[in-house]
Amino acid sequence: MAIEGRDETHARRIRYGMVGGGQGAFIGGVHRIAARIDDRFALVAGALSSTPEKAKASAAEIGLDPARSYGSYEEMATAEKARPDGIEAVAIVTPNHMHFPVAKTFLEAGFHVICDKPMTTTLAEARELAGIAKASGKVFVLTHNYTGYPMIRQARAMVAAGDLGAIRVVVAEYAQDWLAGRTEDTGSKQAGWRVDPEKAGAGGAIGDIGTHAHNLACFVTGLKVERLSADLSSFVEGRRLDDNASMLLRFAGGAKGMLWASQVAVGNENGLTLRVYGDRGGLEWCQEEPNKLWFTPLGEPKRLLTRNGAGANAASTAVSRLPAGHPEGYLEGFATIYADAAELIRAADEGRAPPEGLALPTIEDGIDGLAFIEACVASSKQDGAWVAL
């Protein structure tokens, strides 16, 4: 499959290892599938669990070479660096608190890093990691996967082209209901660490899904949030982190915004939506119908734009893999991030400029995400006072 703007002359797959993503994990499997969709990566090593026995059992399940299944990420970094056929990159799919030490270890060992979000658990760690990444000269990619959706790329290009005019209002929502009860008491591995501040960091819903809504709003509009006023709640009794957040946003340049992130909104599964309004038109996109984008020019009827359909622009068709009418979504969005990461990695290794048109979440986006989380927490503690990012 040829994708516009990408190098299709690659001779081999990038060898990568994975930290985390073992038995009982959700996101590890997603990353493994996404990394293979465009045939740019080969998984050859892993430290798939913090427990050596479970790590080996997890490796056996996915057919990983037992000799390259490691009991710790430190062991993996040392051993793979010494191999002539060692990994070139690592994918970090652990709970949040492990992102910083794992990324630091592999960057300093000379490996490229692809990391799940949020980048770290504190803003101080995020800034320190940015310095480490810069000193290493290695690629660091943050997997804000929704930025890889074709119609999100379309929306970003339309805003940049001035189709909406000057941006006035941005509304982002991310509503789920899977933590409406005490899911963490049911043995759910996914719920357990997400409500634990020692593993998730200072943000519950704002860290897990609010960062996606914040990132998407900034990615599409090209604007940065300068100040916010937040109200965080923990509706489920005994929960130590927020499970619902609502806030007002002020963007650089004067645009205003609203963001709601909730994991207790009964009846919602994965309701990530984005609305952007300018002085010449508006856009609306919903993750649960990702191949559709509504565009309304001022004073004209609403128009439905579809992935690879009439009206699709080059930014969206460049990352579309199927003909119009064949659904693409979550896995393909992740795959776009991996495909673009492959371009950056190959370009870095060969000492050349990467292809134009790549739109990857970077370490700077990771810093912005942690600044967002910490500003939300600080604002809420001050009864919604306006806090600068």
C-alpha positions as CSV (number, residue, x, y, z in Angstrom):
1,M,0.0,0.0,0.0
2,A,1.4,3.4,-1.0
3,I,0.7,6.3,1.3
4,E,1.4,9.8,-0.1
5,G,4.3,11.6,1.5
6,R,6.0,8.4,2.8
7,D,9.1,6.6,1.7
8,E,8.0,3.3,0.1
9,T,11.6,2.2,-0.7
10,H,12.4,0.9,2.8
11,A,14.3,-2.3,2.6
12,R,13.5,-3.8,5.9
13,R,11.3,-3.4,9.0
14,I,12.5,-1.5,12.0
15,R,13.3,-3.9,14.8
16,Y,11.6,-2.8,18.0
17,G,11.0,-4.0,21.5
18,M,8.1,-3.5,23.9
19,V,8.0,-2.6,27.6
20,G,4.7,-3.5,29.2
21,G,1.7,-4.8,27.3
22,G,1.7,-8.4,28.7
23,Q,-1.1,-10.6,29.8
24,G,-4.3,-8.7,30.9
25,A,-3.1,-5.4,29.2
26,F,-5.2,-3.8,26.5
27,I,-3.0,-1.2,24.9
28,G,0.0,-3.4,24.2
29,G,-2.0,-5.5,21.8
30,V,-3.2,-2.3,20.1
31,H,0.4,-1.1,19.6
32,R,1.5,-4.5,18.2
33,I,-1.3,-4.6,15.6
34,A,-0.8,-0.9,14.7
35,A,2.9,-1.4,14.2
36,R,2.3,-4.2,11.7
37,I,-0.5,-2.7,9.6
38,D,1.9,-0.8,7.3
39,D,4.6,-3.4,7.6
40,R,7.2,-1.0,8.9
41,F,8.1,-2.7,12.2
42,A,9.0,-6.1,13.5
43,L,8.7,-6.9,17.3
44,V,11.8,-8.9,18.3
45,A,12.2,-8.3,22.0
46,G,10.2,-7.5,25.1
47,A,10.0,-6.9,28.8
48,L,6.3,-7.4,28.8
49,S,5.6,-7.4,32.5
50,S,7.2,-6.3,35.8
51,T,7.0,-9.9,36.9
52,P,9.7,-12.0,35.1
53,E,7.5,-15.1,35.1
54,K,4.5,-13.3,33.7
55,A,6.8,-11.5,31.2
56,K,8.0,-14.9,29.8
57,A,4.4,-16.3,29.7
58,S,3.3,-13.2,27.8
59,A,6.1,-13.5,25.4
60,A,5.3,-17.1,24.7
61,E,1.7,-16.2,23.9
62,I,2.7,-13.8,21.1
63,G,5.5,-16.0,19.8
64,L,8.4,-13.9,21.0
65,D,11.9,-15.5,21.0
66,P,12.3,-16.8,24.6
67,A,16.0,-15.6,24.5
68,R,14.8,-12.1,24.0
69,S,12.0,-12.1,26.6
70,Y,13.5,-10.1,29.5
71,G,12.6,-9.9,33.1
72,S,13.2,-6.2,33.4
73,Y,13.5,-3.2,31.0
74,E,17.0,-2.5,32.3
75,E,18.1,-6.0,31.3
76,M,16.5,-5.6,27.9
77,A,18.2,-2.3,27.2
78,T,21.6,-3.6,28.1
79,A,21.3,-6.9,26.3
80,E,19.8,-5.4,23.1
81,K,22.4,-2.7,22.9
82,A,25.1,-5.5,22.9
83,R,23.5,-7.4,20.0
84,P,24.4,-6.8,16.4
85,D,20.8,-7.4,15.6
86,G,19.4,-5.5,18.6
87,I,16.3,-3.4,18.6
88,E,16.4,0.1,17.1
89,A,13.3,1.4,18.9
90,V,11.2,0.7,22.0
91,A,7.5,1.0,22.5
92,I,6.5,1.9,26.1
93,V,3.0,0.7,27.0
94,T,3.2,0.6,30.8
95,P,1.2,2.4,33.4
96,N,2.1,6.1,33.5
97,H,4.5,6.0,36.4
98,M,6.9,3.9,34.4
99,H,7.1,6.1,31.3
100,F,9.8,8.3,32.6
101,P,12.3,5.7,33.9
102,V,11.9,3.4,30.9
103,A,12.1,6.2,28.3
104,K,15.2,7.7,30.1
105,T,16.9,4.3,30.1
106,F,16.3,3.6,26.4
107,L,17.1,7.1,25.2
108,E,20.4,7.1,27.1
109,A,21.2,3.6,25.7
110,G,20.8,5.0,22.1
111,F,17.3,3.8,21.1
112,H,14.4,5.6,19.6
113,V,11.3,5.8,21.8
114,I,7.6,5.5,21.0
115,C,5.6,6.2,24.2
116,D,2.0,6.1,25.2
117,K,0.5,9.2,26.8
118,P,0.7,11.0,29.1
119,M,4.4,11.2,28.6
120,T,5.3,11.2,32.4
121,T,3.4,11.7,35.7
122,T,4.8,15.2,36.4
123,L,5.7,18.3,34.4
124,A,9.2,18.4,35.9
125,E,9.8,14.8,34.6
126,A,8.4,15.8,31.2
127,R,10.8,18.7,30.9
128,E,13.8,16.6,32.1
129,L,12.9,13.9,29.6
130,A,12.8,16.5,26.8
131,G,16.4,17.4,27.7
132,I,17.4,13.8,27.7
133,A,15.8,13.2,24.3
134,K,17.4,16.2,22.8
135,A,20.9,15.2,24.0
136,S,20.4,11.6,22.7
137,G,19.6,12.8,19.2
138,K,17.0,10.0,19.0
139,V,13.4,10.2,17.9
140,F,10.7,10.5,20.5
141,V,7.1,10.0,19.5
142,L,4.0,10.3,21.7
143,T,1.0,8.1,20.7
144,H,-1.9,10.5,20.7
145,N,-3.5,8.2,18.3
146,Y,-6.6,10.3,17.5
147,T,-4.3,12.7,15.6
148,G,-3.8,9.9,13.1
149,Y,-7.5,9.8,12.0
150,P,-7.9,10.9,8.4
151,M,-10.8,13.3,9.1
152,I,-8.9,14.9,11.9
153,R,-6.1,15.5,9.4
154,Q,-8.7,16.9,7.1
155,A,-10.0,19.2,9.8
156,R,-6.5,20.4,10.7
157,A,-5.8,21.3,7.1
158,M,-9.1,23.1,6.6
159,V,-8.4,25.3,9.7
160,A,-4.9,26.0,8.5
161,A,-6.2,26.9,5.0
162,G,-8.6,29.5,6.6
163,D,-11.8,27.6,5.7
164,L,-13.3,28.5,9.1
165,G,-11.8,32.0,9.3
166,A,-10.5,33.3,12.6
167,I,-11.2,30.7,15.3
168,R,-13.6,31.8,18.0
169,V,-14.8,28.8,20.0
170,V,-13.4,25.3,20.5
171,V,-15.5,22.6,22.3
172,A,-13.9,19.2,23.2
173,E,-15.7,16.4,25.0
174,Y,-14.5,12.9,26.0
175,A,-17.2,11.0,27.8
176,Q,-17.1,7.4,29.0
177,D,-19.0,5.4,31.7
178,W,-16.7,2.5,32.5
179,L,-15.7,3.9,35.9
180,A,-19.2,4.9,36.9
181,G,-19.0,2.2,39.7
182,R,-16.1,0.9,41.7
183,T,-14.6,-0.9,38.7
184,E,-11.3,-0.9,40.4
185,D,-12.7,-3.4,43.0
186,T,-13.6,-6.0,40.4
187,G,-10.1,-7.0,39.7
188,S,-9.9,-4.9,36.5
189,K,-6.2,-4.3,35.8
190,Q,-7.0,-1.3,33.6
191,A,-9.1,0.4,36.3
192,G,-6.8,-0.4,39.1
193,W,-3.8,1.6,38.1
194,R,-5.8,4.4,36.5
195,V,-7.3,5.4,39.9
196,D,-4.1,5.1,41.8
197,P,-2.2,8.4,42.0
198,E,1.1,6.5,42.6
199,K,0.8,4.9,39.1
200,A,-1.4,7.3,37.2
201,G,-0.1,10.6,38.5
202,A,-2.1,13.6,39.6
203,G,-4.8,13.2,37.0
204,G,-7.5,10.6,36.8
205,A,-9.9,11.3,34.0
206,I,-8.0,14.4,33.0
207,G,-4.8,12.4,32.6
208,D,-6.4,9.3,30.9
209,I,-8.8,11.0,28.5
210,G,-8.7,14.7,29.1
211,T,-5.3,14.9,27.7
212,H,-6.6,13.4,24.5
213,A,-9.3,16.0,24.2
214,H,-6.9,18.8,25.0
215,N,-4.3,17.5,22.5
216,L,-6.9,17.1,19.8
217,A,-8.3,20.6,20.2
218,C,-4.8,22.0,19.9
219,F,-3.8,19.7,17.0
220,V,-6.7,20.7,14.8
221,T,-6.8,24.4,15.6
222,G,-3.0,25.0,15.8
223,L,-3.7,27.0,19.0
224,K,-2.3,26.6,22.5
225,V,-4.2,26.8,25.7
226,E,-2.8,29.7,27.7
227,R,-5.1,29.7,30.8
228,L,-7.9,27.5,32.1
229,S,-10.5,27.3,34.9
230,A,-11.2,23.7,36.0
231,D,-13.6,21.9,38.3
232,L,-12.5,18.3,39.1
233,S,-14.7,15.8,40.8
234,S,-14.4,12.3,42.2
235,F,-18.0,11.2,42.2
236,V,-17.3,7.5,43.1
237,E,-16.9,7.3,46.9
238,G,-13.4,6.7,48.0
239,R,-11.8,7.3,44.7
240,R,-8.6,9.3,45.0
241,L,-8.4,10.8,41.5
242,D,-10.9,12.7,39.5
243,D,-13.5,10.8,37.4
244,N,-15.1,13.9,36.0
245,A,-13.7,17.3,34.9
246,S,-15.2,20.4,33.3
247,M,-13.3,23.5,32.4
248,L,-13.2,26.8,30.5
249,L,-10.2,27.4,28.2
250,R,-8.5,30.6,26.9
251,F,-6.4,30.0,23.8
252,A,-3.5,32.1,22.5
253,G,-5.0,34.6,20.0
254,G,-8.3,35.1,21.8
255,A,-10.3,32.0,21.1
256,K,-12.3,30.6,24.0
257,G,-13.1,27.0,24.7
258,M,-14.8,24.4,26.9
259,L,-13.6,20.9,27.7
260,W,-15.5,18.1,29.5
261,A,-13.9,14.7,30.4
262,S,-15.8,12.1,32.3
263,Q,-15.6,8.4,33.0
264,V,-18.8,8.3,35.0
265,A,-21.2,9.6,32.2
266,V,-23.6,6.6,32.0
267,G,-24.5,5.7,28.5
268,N,-21.3,6.9,26.9
269,E,-18.7,4.4,25.6
270,N,-16.0,6.4,23.9
271,G,-17.6,9.7,23.2
272,L,-14.7,11.9,22.0
273,T,-16.0,14.8,20.0
274,L,-14.6,18.1,18.8
275,R,-16.4,21.2,17.6
276,V,-14.5,24.2,16.1
277,Y,-16.2,27.5,15.2
278,G,-14.6,30.4,13.3
279,D,-16.1,33.6,11.9
280,R,-16.6,31.9,8.5
281,G,-17.7,28.4,9.4
282,G,-17.7,25.5,11.8
283,L,-16.5,21.9,12.0
284,E,-17.8,18.9,14.0
285,W,-16.3,15.4,14.4
286,C,-17.1,12.4,16.6
287,Q,-14.7,9.6,17.2
288,E,-17.5,7.0,17.2
289,E,-18.2,8.0,13.6
290,P,-14.6,8.8,12.6
291,N,-15.0,8.7,8.9
292,K,-17.4,11.7,8.9
293,L,-16.7,15.4,9.3
294,W,-19.4,18.0,9.3
295,F,-18.6,21.4,7.8
296,T,-20.9,24.4,7.8
297,P,-19.8,27.5,5.9
298,L,-21.5,30.6,7.4
299,G,-24.9,31.1,5.8
300,E,-24.8,27.8,3.9
301,P,-26.3,24.3,4.4
302,K,-24.3,21.9,6.5
303,R,-22.1,19.6,4.4
304,L,-21.0,16.0,5.2
305,L,-17.4,15.3,4.3
306,T,-16.4,11.6,4.3
307,R,-13.0,9.8,4.4
308,N,-11.8,9.3,0.8
309,G,-15.2,10.7,-0.4
310,A,-16.0,13.8,-2.4
311,G,-14.4,16.8,-0.8
312,A,-11.6,14.8,0.9
313,N,-8.4,16.8,0.9
314,A,-4.8,15.7,0.5
315,A,-4.2,15.7,4.2
316,S,-6.8,13.0,4.8
317,T,-6.3,10.9,1.7
318,A,-2.6,10.7,2.5
319,V,-3.4,8.6,5.6
320,S,-6.4,6.7,4.3
321,R,-5.9,3.0,3.5
322,L,-9.3,1.9,2.2
323,P,-11.8,3.1,-0.4
324,A,-14.6,5.3,0.8
325,G,-17.3,3.5,2.7
326,H,-15.0,1.0,4.3
327,P,-14.7,2.0,7.9
328,E,-11.3,3.0,9.3
329,G,-10.8,3.9,12.9
330,Y,-8.9,3.3,16.1
331,L,-6.3,0.8,14.9
332,E,-5.6,2.6,11.7
333,G,-5.2,5.9,13.7
334,F,-2.5,4.2,15.7
335,A,-1.0,2.8,12.6
336,T,-0.6,6.2,11.1
337,I,1.4,7.3,14.1
338,Y,3.6,4.2,13.7
339,A,4.1,4.7,10.0
340,D,5.1,8.4,10.5
341,A,7.4,7.3,13.3
342,A,9.1,4.9,10.9
343,E,9.7,7.8,8.5
344,L,11.3,9.9,11.3
345,I,13.4,7.0,12.6
346,R,14.7,6.1,9.1
347,A,15.5,9.7,8.3
348,A,17.3,10.2,11.7
349,D,19.4,7.0,11.2
350,E,20.3,8.0,7.7
351,G,21.1,11.6,8.5
352,R,18.5,13.1,6.2
353,A,15.4,15.3,6.5
354,P,12.1,13.4,7.0
355,P,9.4,13.6,4.3
356,E,7.3,16.8,4.4
357,G,3.8,16.6,5.8
358,L,4.3,14.4,8.8
359,A,2.2,15.5,11.7
360,L,3.3,13.5,14.7
361,P,2.7,14.2,18.4
362,T,6.1,15.2,19.8
363,I,7.8,15.5,23.1
364,E,6.7,19.1,23.2
365,D,3.1,17.9,23.0
366,G,3.9,15.7,25.9
367,I,5.1,18.7,28.0
368,D,1.9,20.5,27.0
369,G,-0.2,17.6,28.2
370,L,1.5,17.5,31.7
371,A,1.2,21.3,31.9
372,F,-2.5,20.8,31.2
373,I,-2.9,18.2,33.9
374,E,-1.1,20.2,36.5
375,A,-3.0,23.4,35.7
376,C,-6.3,21.5,36.0
377,V,-5.4,20.2,39.4
378,A,-4.1,23.6,40.6
379,S,-7.2,25.4,39.3
380,S,-9.6,23.0,40.9
381,K,-7.9,23.2,44.3
382,Q,-8.4,27.0,44.1
383,D,-12.2,26.6,43.4
384,G,-11.8,27.1,39.7
385,A,-9.3,30.0,39.7
386,W,-7.8,30.8,36.3
387,V,-4.4,29.2,36.0
388,A,-1.7,29.7,33.4
389,L,-0.2,26.7,31.5
